[in-house]
Amino acid sequence: MGASRHTRYQAAVLREAALLLLRCAFRHGPTVWILPGGGREEGESEEDCVVREVREETALTVRVQRLLSDVPAEPPDGTYARWRTYLCTVLGGEAAPGGGEGASAELIDVTWLPVRDEGAWPPDVRTDIYLYPQLQAIRTIVDSREAADD
């Protein structure tokens, strides 16, 4: 049995000004966009978990740069109490939906979402009560990071 699923370790995989999202179809529920990620396995570091989850779910090899956020799952999603999101960069591979989320869901698509152009975000992303606030926070962090680089 794996380590506790109290925290979801997820990746904000950025390529230029685009963020990787996965389309997840739940067997008995909705189809939603998510960040790649999941729970840690026994003995696994948080960073190793993020790298493994991204590889399993997208076929990409990534490098974890740093922790972006550690927030309570709001509203609670029924599985995780916290979301820890790590900024990642692509080292290799082509993004494609990989191994599913488990018996209750299947990963069916990937997209690169333009971080700054909220108007280009699909309507179901803008109305998603879990993902939308996370994307807004990621966009703010990316914007502030680039402003500091100028």
Buried (B, 14 or more C-beta within 10 A) or exposed (E): EEEEEEBBBBBBBBEEBBBBBBBBBEEEEEEBBBBBBBBBEEEBEBBBBBBBBBBBBBBBEBEBEEBBBEEEBEEEEEEBEBBBBBBBEBEEEEBEBBEBBEEEBBBEBBBBBBBEEBEEBEEBBEEBEBBBEBBEBBBEBBEEEEEEEE
